[in-house]
Amino acid sequence: MKKVVKFGGSSLASAEQFKKVGAIIREDPSRRYVVPSAPGKRFSSDTKVTDMLYACYAAAEAGQDFTDQLEKIHERYQEIIDGLGLKFSLDEDFEVIRKNFSEKAGKDYAASRGEYLNGKIMAAYLQFEFVDAAEVVRFNEDGSFNDEVTNDLMSECLEHLDNAVIPGFYGAKEDGTVVTFSRGGSDVSGSLVALAVHADMYENWTDVSGFLIADPRIVKNPKSIETITYKELRELSYMGASVLHEDAIFPVRKAGIPINIRNTNAPQDKGTLIVEGTCRKPKYTITGIAGTDGFAAITVEKAMMNSEIGFCRKVLQVFEDNEVSIEHMPSGIDTMTIFVHKDVFEEKEQKILAGIHKAVNPDHIELESDLALIAVVGRGMKSTRGTAGRIFSALAHAHINVKMIDQGSSELNIIIGVRHDDFKNAIRALYEIFVLTEL
């Protein structure tokens, strides 16, 4: 058994958190490769080390004295070292950082030092080998990520190491220039390590016990998701659920490596298992509910529209020409409705409306704004009758008018459009009928 474990910033914010992480890793010898983030907030009003590094480098770039700012960052790390009782020093590393900041090594270099320094402490604490991500994660000259070279370098390096710490979030070009990942950086790094070592499991440790069926800011104490497929996760994340970024999933999905989201502060919880496919029957008909608001709907009406060849294409061409992405497009015999992001559409609405008139000469165009889209997602929906009926029933009982409903051909999700004012109540109503009453 071979596991790659990635720990987020909140899991490594202090010496106390480091000790929890150490206990988790030592408890299971198969947790052989560790990917740490930079120290996060220790308390709500605290500042993340990455933000401190950005501010410090901004001062250096502006030609200001950044000594005090760099010293405060040094103190954050020293606090962790002292708390762990390590005979270990980062003094030389900070001298190198001071020199590189003075020589304006770049924002990416500055930001990457958070993970780099935390990785060195973690390696010393666990007595694992430290591998600088700049040596094994490769970016091209234009700043784009090179997955093939990275996999070759990482595989070759880690093949001879039984245990190692590889900092997340960054890599480097061939000439050594440090480059950071734009989104979900450390999560991406963890996936790349898992792929390179052919891991049996990629554990992603954070401050929550996996994914929740609904947004806890809307639904009080929502239940957690035990098992979710990559396809379900894709649907939920597209609709705004706070989950792993797609870039972090792709490397392990390609290799069929499952991801386990776990809680550093509650290691006894099983968390959420993300898999390619599963025979496990879901606990509820649905896997999750996610939604986002800020949409507008443009309804184009024209008699005999269905018999006019190319009608839809001409309308959609207008949106493409104006670089406006379309989210959904339900249609009737004489009408078609296009859902778009309101803020993007508003900038070009008159130009788009004029374009539609010119393209298809409609009888009428109707605009509606302040709409929200909600996705009800679940592999259990395919084998359960009456799911759409239950959705309509729950929303009708909550006095919510449905503006749109769209079911994917995979029967994995149903998208519902409602007014912005009904958004939260709609999610609560759906959660209640599918989870609390388990209908």
Secondary structure, DSSP 8 states (H G I E B T S, - for coil): --EEEEE-GGGGSSHHHHHHHHHHHHH-TTEEEEEE-----SSTT---HHHHHHHHHHHHHTT---HHHHHHHHHHHHHHHHHHT-----HHHHHHHHHHHHTT--HHHHHHHHHHHHHHHHHHHHT-EE--HHHHSBB-TTS-B-HHHHHHHHHHHHTT-SSEE--SSEEE-TT--EEE-SSSHHHHHHHHHHHHTT-SEEEEEESSSS-BSS-TTTSSS--B-SEEEHHHHHHHHHTT-----HHHHHHHHHHT--EEEEETT-TTS--EEEES------SSS-SEEEEEEEEEEEEEE-TTGGGSTTHHHHHHHHHHHTT--EEE--B-SSEEEEEEEHHHHHHHHHHHHHHHHHHH--SEEEEEEEEEEEEEE-GGGGG-TTHHHHHHHHHHHTT----EEEE-TTSSEEEEEEEGGGHHHHHHHHHIIIIIS--
